[in-house]
Amino acid sequence: MPAAAKRAQLVGLVTGAVIGAIGRVVVTSLHLAGATEDRTLILLTAAVAGMLIGALASLPGRPLMGALVGVVASAFLYLGTLPVVLLFHLLRTLTAPSLLEVTVVGAIAGGVAGLAAERVGHRSGVDRGS
């Protein structure tokens, strides 16, 4: 892989990870109950999940494919963690976010990451294929 292609992929990966982490932390913080004493671990877990989804969604290197991967990865993570989230909901430490909220964050992270990778690739003369 040429250096320019690696740079484009790295830019997309970092962009997706940062946007995914910020988006997940925002959604999670909106659903935490006011009485939750220590939010650090919960928000850190959300940030790591967002980073992984954003980084994964950046891999196609195209905005639409990145958004699609972000939506699918977010939906799988949402459904996989739903029992735990519902338990916290029953304990009144948080309210469960909707599937729409988390998939929108995944779509934005993946779409922007794909766009960033595509732009850097075009500037560097990298052909991402069709």
ROKEKOL-510365 format. One record per atom (N, C-alpha, C, O): x, y, z; residue in one letter. Coordinates in pm, whole numbers, padded with zeros to 5 digits, always signed. Example, Ala and Ser with C-alpha at 12.3 -4.5 7.8 and 13.67 -1.06 7.14 Angstrom:
# ROKEKOL-510365
+01319-00569+00780a;+01230-00450+00780a;+01320-00330+00780a;+01424-00332+00846a;+01285-00225+00708s;+01367-00106+00714s;+01290+00003+00787s;+01341+00114+00804s;
# end
This chain:
# ROKEKOL-510365
+00085-00117+00000m;+00000+00000+00000m;+00090+00124+00000m;+00178+00136+00085m;+00069+00214-00094p;+00150+00336-00099p;+00131+00422+00027p;+00029+00413+00096p;+00230+00506+00053a;+00226+00591+00173a;+00105+00685+00171a;+00046+00712+00275a;+00068+00735+00054a;-00047+00826+00045a;-00176+00754+00081a;-00264+00812+00145a;-00189+00629+00042a;-00309+00552+00075a;-00314+00523+00225a;-00421+00527+00285a;-00198+00493+00284k;-00193+00470+00428k;-00231+00597+00504k;-00300+00591+00606k;-00184+00710+00454r;-00217+00838+00518r;-00367+00866+00510r;-00427+00908+00609r;-00427+00841+00395a;-00571+00862+00379a;-00649+00771+00473a;-00746+00814+00535a;-00606+00646+00483q;-00675+00552+00572q;-00658+00593+00718q;-00752+00581+00796q;-00539+00640+00756l;-00514+00683+00893l;-00597+00806+00928l;-00652+00815+01039l;-00607+00901+00836v;-00689+01020+00860v;-00835+00981+00881v;-00900+01032+00972v;-00887+00891+00798g;-01024+00844+00813g;-01044+00772+00945g;-01146+00791+01013g;-00949+00688+00982l;-00958+00611+01105l;-00961+00702+01228l;-01044+00684+01316l;-00872+00798+01232v;-00867+00890+01347v;-00993+00977+01350v;-01049+01000+01457v;-01036+01025+01235t;-01157+01106+01229t;-01278+01029+01278t;-01356+01079+01359t;-01293+00907+01231g;-01406+00823+01274g;-01402+00792+01422g;-01505+00795+01490g;-01283+00763+01473a;-01269+00730+01615a;-01305+00849+01703a;-01374+00834+01803a;-01257+00967+01666v;-01284+01086+01747v;-01433+01123+01743v;-01494+01148+01847v;-01490+01125+01624i;-01632+01161+01612i;-01721+01056+01679i;-01819+01089+01744i;-01686+00929+01661g;-01762+00822+01725g;-01758+00832+01876g;-01860+00814+01943g;-01639+00859+01932a;-01626+00871+02078a;-01706+00989+02131a;-01777+00976+02230a;-01694+01102+02066i;-01767+01222+02111i;-01918+01198+02102i;-01992+01231+02194i;-01963+01141+01991g;-02106+01116+01973g;-02162+01021+02076g;-02270+01045+02131g;-02090+00913+02103r;-02137+00816+02203r;-02140+00876+02343r;-02232+00849+02420r;-02040+00957+02376v;-02037+01021+02508v;-02154+01118+02522v;-02217+01124+02628v;-02184+01192+02417v;-02297+01286+02422v;-02428+01210+02442v;-02507+01246+02529v;-02451+01106+02363v;-02575+01030+02376v;-02586+00967+02515v;-02691+00971+02577v;-02477+00910+02562t;-02479+00846+02694t;-02503+00948+02804t;-02582+00923+02895t;-02437+01062+02797s;-02453+01162+02903s;-02595+01220+02905s;-02644+01260+03011s;-02661+01223+02791l;-02800+01269+02787l;-02895+01172+02856l;-03005+01210+02896l;-02854+01048+02869h;-02941+00946+02926h;-02902+00904+03067h;-02968+00817+03125h;-02798+00962+03124l;-02761+00930+03262l;-02854+01003+03357l;-02890+01118+03335l;-02891+00935+03463a;-02976+00997+03565a;-02892+01097+03645a;-02771+01079+03660a;-02956+01200+03695g;-02885+01302+03771g;-02819+01251+03897g;-02722+01310+03944g;-02869+01141+03952a;-02816+01089+04078a;-02694+00999+04058a;-02635+00953+04156a;-02656+00972+03934t;-02541+00885+03910t;-02416+00954+03961t;-02377+01060+03912t;-02352+00891+04062e;-02238+00954+04128e;-02113+00954+04041e;-02056+01059+04014e;-02071+00838+03999d;-01947+00829+03923d;-01979+00795+03778d;-02010+00680+03744d;-01970+00894+03695r;-02003+00876+03554r;-01881+00839+03470r;-01895+00803+03353r;-01763+00846+03529t;-01640+00830+03453t;-01634+00696+03380t;-01608+00693+03259t;-01657+00588+03450l;-01647+00455+03388l;-01753+00436+03279l;-01725+00378+03174l;-01872+00485+03304i;-01979+00472+03205i;-01945+00551+03078i;-01961+00502+02967i;-01899+00674+03097l;-01866+00758+02981l;-01741+00707+02908l;-01732+00716+02786l;-01645+00653+02984l;-01526+00596+02922l;-01562+00474+02836l;-01510+00457+02726l;-01650+00391+02888t;-01697+00275+02811t;-01768+00319+02683t;-01748+00260+02577t;-01851+00420+02694a;-01920+00473+02576a;-01821+00529+02475a;-01837+00510+02355a;-01719+00599+02525a;-01619+00657+02435a;-01542+00548+02361a;-01517+00561+02241a;-01503+00443+02431v;-01430+00333+02367v;-01517+00266+02261v;-01470+00235+02151v;-01644+00242+02294a;-01735+00182+02196a;-01748+00272+02073a;-01746+00223+01960a;-01762+00402+02095g;-01771+00495+01983g;-01645+00500+01900g;-01651+00509+01777g;-01530+00493+01967m;-01403+00491+01894m;-01393+00368+01804m;-01352+00378+01688m;-01430+00254+01858l;-01421+00131+01779l;-01517+00133+01661l;-01480+00092+01550l;-01639+00179+01683i;-01736+00186+01574i;-01690+00286+01468i;-01695+00258+01348i;-01646+00404+01511g;-01599+00505+01416g;-01478+00459+01336g;-01470+00483+01216g;-01385+00392+01404a;-01266+00341+01334a;-01304+00232+01235a;-01255+00230+01122a;-01391+00142+01276l;-01437+00035+01187l;-01512+00092+01067l;-01494+00046+00954l;-01595+00190+01092a;-01674+00249+00984a;-01589+00328+00885a;-01632+00354+00773a;-01469+00366+00925s;-01382+00442+00834s;-01313+00354+00732s;-01265+00404+00630s;-01309+00225+00755l;-01230+00136+00671l;-01269+00133+00524l;-01180+00121+00439l;-01398+00142+00488p;-01427+00144+00344p;-01369+00266+00271p;-01345+00259+00151p;-01347+00375+00342g;-01287+00493+00280g;-01380+00574+00193g;-01335+00660+00117g;-01509+00549+00203r;-01610+00624+00127r;-01721+00666+00220r;-01756+00591+00312r;-01777+00783+00199p;-01879+00833+00292p;-02002+00744+00306p;-02043+00714+00418p;-02061+00703+00196l;-02185+00623+00206l;-02159+00485+00266l;-02238+00437+00348l;-02053+00422+00225m;-02021+00290+00280m;-01982+00303+00427m;-02017+00217+00508m;-01910+00409+00462g;-01873+00432+00601g;-01997+00454+00687g;-02005+00402+00799g;-02092+00530+00636a;-02216+00553+00711a;-02293+00423+00729a;-02346+00397+00836a;-02298+00341+00625l;-02367+00213+00634l;-02301+00120+00737l;-02369+00058+00818l;-02169+00112+00732v;-02096+00029+00829v;-02119+00083+00970v;-02136+00005+01064v;-02119+00216+00986g;-02144+00276+01117g;-02281+00243+01171g;-02297+00216+01290g;-02382+00244+01085v;-02519+00211+01126v;-02527+00064+01168v;-02584+00032+01273v;-02472-00023+01087v;-02480-00167+01117v;-02403-00201+01244v;-02454-00274+01329v;-02282-00148+01258a;-02203-00175+01379a;-02272-00119+01503a;-02272-00183+01608a;-02329+00000+01492s;-02401+00059+01606s;-02524-00023+01644s;-02552-00042+01762s;-02595-00071+01544a;-02714-00151+01571a;-02677-00282+01640a;-02744-00324+01734a;-02571-00348+01593f;-02527-00472+01658f;-02485-00447+01802f;-02522-00523+01892f;-02408-00342+01825l;-02365-00312+01961l;-02485-00276+02049l;-02492-00317+02164l;-02577-00200+01995y;-02697-00162+02070y;-02776-00285+02113y;-02812-00299+02230y;-02802-00374+02018l;-02880-00494+02049l;-02804-00587+02143l;-02865-00654+02226l;-02673-00593+02130g;-02593-00678+02217g;-02586-00630+02361g;-02578-00710+02454g;-02590-00499+02379t;-02580-00442+02514t;-02715-00405+02573t;-02722-00357+02686t;-02821-00426+02499l;-02954-00387+02544l;-02994-00449+02679l;-03051-00378+02762l;-02967-00576+02704p;-03004-00630+02835p;-02937-00557+02953p;-03001-00532+03055p;-02811-00523+02938v;-02740-00451+03045v;-02796-00310+03060v;-02816-00263+03172v;-02821-00244+02949v;-02877-00108+02953v;-03015-00109+03019v;-03047-00021+03098v;-03095-00209+02987l;-03228-00218+03048l;-03218-00247+03198l;-03302-00200+03275l;-03117-00322+03240l;-03097-00344+03383l;-03065-00211+03452l;-03120-00181+03557l;-02975-00133+03392f;-02944-00001+03449f;-03068+00089+03448f;-03087+00171+03538f;-03151+00072+03346h;-03275+00149+03340h;-03366+00111+03457h;-03427+00198+03520h;-03376-00017+03485l;-03458-00063+03598l;-03402-00013+03732l;-03477+00014+03825l;-03269+00000+03740l;-03205+00051+03862l;-03211+00204+03870l;-03164+00264+03967l;-03268+00264+03768r;-03285+00410+03760r;-03154+00488+03760r;-03146+00598+03815r;-03051+00430+03698t;-02926+00502+03683t;-02914+00567+03545t;-02834+00657+03524t;-02996+00519+03452l;-02999+00580+03319l;-03128+00542+03249l;-03198+00450+03290l;-03156+00614+03142t;-03265+00577+03054t;-03203+00520+02927t;-03095+00563+02886t;-03269+00426+02868a;-03214+00362+02748a;-03226+00455+02628a;-03335+00506+02600a;-03115+00478+02556p;-03126+00557+02433p;-03198+00477+02327p;-03204+00354+02333p;-03253+00546+02231s;-03323+00475+02123s;-03222+00422+02021s;-03109+00469+02012s;-03267+00323+01946l;-03184+00268+01840l;-03151+00376+01737l;-03041+00378+01681l;-03245+00465+01714l;-03222+00574+01618l;-03107+00664+01662l;-03023+00701+01580l;-03102+00698+01790e;-02995+00786+01839e;-02856+00726+01815e;-02767+00793+01765e;-02840+00600+01851v;-02707+00540+01840v;-02670+00511+01695v;-02552+00519+01659v;-02767+00477+01612t;-02733+00453+01472t;-02703+00582+01397t;-02622+00582+01304t;-02766+00692+01435v;-02733+00821+01374v;-02589+00860+01406v;-02517+00909+01320v;-02548+00838+01531v;-02409+00866+01569v;-02314+00780+01486v;-02212+00830+01438v;-02345+00651+01470g;-02261+00564+01389g;-02255+00607+01244g;-02149+00603+01181g;-02369+00649+01191a;-02374+00695+01051a;-02291+00822+01032a;-02219+00835+00933a;-02302+00914+01125i;-02225+01039+01115i;-02076+01010+01125i;-01997+01061+01044i;-02037+00929+01223a;-01894+00897+01240a;-01839+00829+01115a;-01732+00866+01066a;-01910+00730+01064g;-01863+00658+00946g;-01864+00743+00820g;-01772+00736+00739g;-01969+00822+00804g;-01978+00907+00685g;-01871+01014+00681g;-01808+01036+00577g;-01849+01080+00793v;-01746+01186+00798v;-01607+01124+00786v;-01519+01181+00720v;-01586+01009+00848a;-01456+00941+00837a;-01429+00900+00693a;-01318+00917+00643a;-01530+00845+00627g;-01514+00808+00487g;-01487+00929+00399g;-01406+00922+00306g;-01554+01039+00429l;-01532+01162+00353l;-01390+01214+00374l;-01325+01258+00279l;-01343+01210+00498a;-01207+01257+00527a;-01104+01171+00454a;-01010+01224+00394a;-01121+01040+00458a;-01028+00950+00389a;-01032+00972+00238a;-00929+00972+00171a;-01153+00991+00187e;-01168+01013+00043e;-01103+01143+00000e;-01034+01147-00103e;-01123+01249+00077r;-01064+01379+00042r;-00912+01375+00047r;-00845+01425-00044r;-00857+01314+00151v;-00711+01305+00161v;-00658+01217+00048v;-00552+01246-00008v;-00730+01110+00015g;-00690+01024-00094g;-00691+01094-00229g;-00601+01075-00311g;-00794+01176-00252h;-00802+01251-00379h;-00690+01353-00389h;-00629+01371-00495h;-00663+01419-00277r;-00555+01518-00275r;-00420+01454-00300r;-00331+01515-00360r;-00405+01331-00253s;-00276+01261-00269s;-00271+01180-00397s;-00168+01121-00429s;-00380+01176-00472g;-00384+01102-00597g;-00404+00952-00578g;-00365+00873-00664g;-00465+00912-00466v;-00489+00771-00437v;-00622+00731-00497v;-00723+00799-00476v;-00623+00621-00571d;-00748+00567-00626d;-00798+00460-00531d;-00731+00359-00510d;-00919+00481-00472r;-00977+00387-00377r;-01054+00277-00449r;-01111+00190-00383r;-01057+00278-00577g;-01132+00175-00650g;-01279+00211-00658g;-01321+00319-00615g;-01357+00119-00715s;-01500+00147-00728s;-01583+00058-00643s;-01705+00069-00643s;
# end
